[in-house]
Amino acid sequence: MNIYEEAELEARDLTCELCLKTISVKEYTENGGFCDECFESLTEQARFMERGY
């Protein structure tokens, strides 16, 4: 991500796409638009599904 894209994100109020909690630019970029809690939950669910349960 270049500095212009990052500055554009910082100018917006970013929210988690799942729970709508306000999140930081770091969370938004690292977790693909989700807060840390929702991202962890989704990751655990994906691991669970990969095992075939």
C-alpha positions as CSV (number, residue, x, y, z in Angstrom):
1,M,0.0,0.0,0.0
2,N,1.4,3.4,-0.9
3,I,1.4,6.5,1.3
4,Y,-1.5,8.0,-0.6
5,E,-3.7,5.0,-0.1
6,E,-2.8,4.9,3.6
7,A,-3.5,8.6,4.0
8,E,-6.9,8.2,2.3
9,L,-7.8,5.4,4.8
10,E,-6.7,7.5,7.7
11,A,-9.1,10.2,6.6
12,R,-12.0,7.8,6.9
13,D,-13.8,6.4,9.9
14,L,-13.0,2.7,9.4
15,T,-15.3,0.1,10.8
16,C,-15.2,-3.6,11.0
17,E,-17.2,-5.2,8.2
18,L,-18.7,-7.7,10.7
19,C,-19.4,-6.0,14.0
20,L,-19.2,-2.4,12.8
21,K,-16.8,-1.4,15.6
22,T,-14.4,1.4,14.8
23,I,-11.0,0.0,13.8
24,S,-7.5,1.4,13.1
25,V,-5.9,1.6,9.7
26,K,-3.5,-1.2,10.8
27,E,-6.4,-3.5,11.7
28,Y,-8.2,-2.7,8.5
29,T,-5.2,-3.5,6.3
30,E,-3.8,-6.5,8.2
31,N,-7.2,-8.2,8.7
32,G,-8.9,-7.3,5.4
33,G,-11.5,-5.0,6.9
34,F,-12.2,-6.8,10.2
35,C,-11.3,-5.9,13.8
36,D,-8.8,-8.2,15.5
37,E,-11.6,-10.0,17.4
38,C,-13.7,-10.8,14.4
39,F,-10.7,-11.7,12.3
40,E,-9.6,-14.2,14.9
41,S,-13.1,-15.7,15.2
42,L,-13.3,-16.1,11.4
43,T,-9.8,-17.6,11.3
44,E,-10.8,-20.2,13.9
45,Q,-14.0,-21.0,12.0
46,A,-12.0,-21.5,8.8
47,R,-9.6,-23.9,10.6
48,F,-12.5,-25.8,12.0
49,M,-14.1,-26.2,8.5
50,E,-10.7,-27.3,7.0
51,R,-10.6,-30.2,9.4
52,G,-14.0,-31.3,8.2
53,Y,-16.0,-30.9,11.4
